[in-house]
Amino acid sequence: MMSFTSIIEFLRPHKTIPQIKWTARHRWDLSPSRVGILTFGLLIFGLGEACLIQSHTGNSPWAVLSQGVSKHTHLDLGVSTFLISGVILLLWWPLGERPGFGTIANMFVIAFGIQLGADIFPVAHSLPVGLIYDLIGIGAVGIGSGLYITCGLGPGPRDGLMTSLHRKTGIRVSRIRLCIEGAALITGWLLGGRLGIGTALFALLIGHSVAIALGLVAKITHQTI
């Protein structure tokens, strides 16, 4: 049985993106196992977002926008998520960014996962249950991110926009991400997307969740190279 100290060490956040056995050499370096891991990670990510939505305590910033768009267009959440990703992807081209297989998969699989979760997860009817949904969702988004990021098949539309704007402007990534997500959050809220304690928890914990997931992936595979 692992000691408490061993557990803490095992869960220590990873400071960088690990290079492991399934990390691709380039964005279109495909293999059945790599594509399977990527798809599984993105699906878990989408289901995690759906947990936050079904918590009724507040969504992640981009889900706030998707929900707001969905309310005004009467499109399903998955469809509005996909369309928003497509619009963001169009912004890549003048910035010189180009998609990889993982970018395209990100658009389809996360949208599918969000819609699937919204259809099958019951709505939380109390704050304690909603908070449990939030923590499960944040953990799932972290795990999904850890899996798909380490595949190395290209960033998602939102991450690609962030990094390409950073390269073009020289502004810190953290500030660009804050501006982009802030714009998505405010726009979504004005359109009627749900904002609340779940949104705050996501903002506070998601970075740690992703970092811990990256560390777990590296340790479990024993393949950091």
Buried (B, 14 or more C-beta within 10 A) or exposed (E): EEEEEEEEEEEEBBEEBBEBEBBBEEBEBBEEEBBEBBBBBBBBBBBBBBBBBBBBBBBBBBBBBBBBBBBEEEBBBBBBBBBBBEEBBEBBEEBEBEBBBBBBBBBBBBBBBBBBBBEEBEEBEEEEBBBBBBBBBBBBBBBBBBBBBBBBBBBBBBBBBBBBBBEEEEEEEEEBBEEBBEEBBBBBBEBBBBBBBBBEBBBEBBEEBBBBBBBBBBBEEEBBE
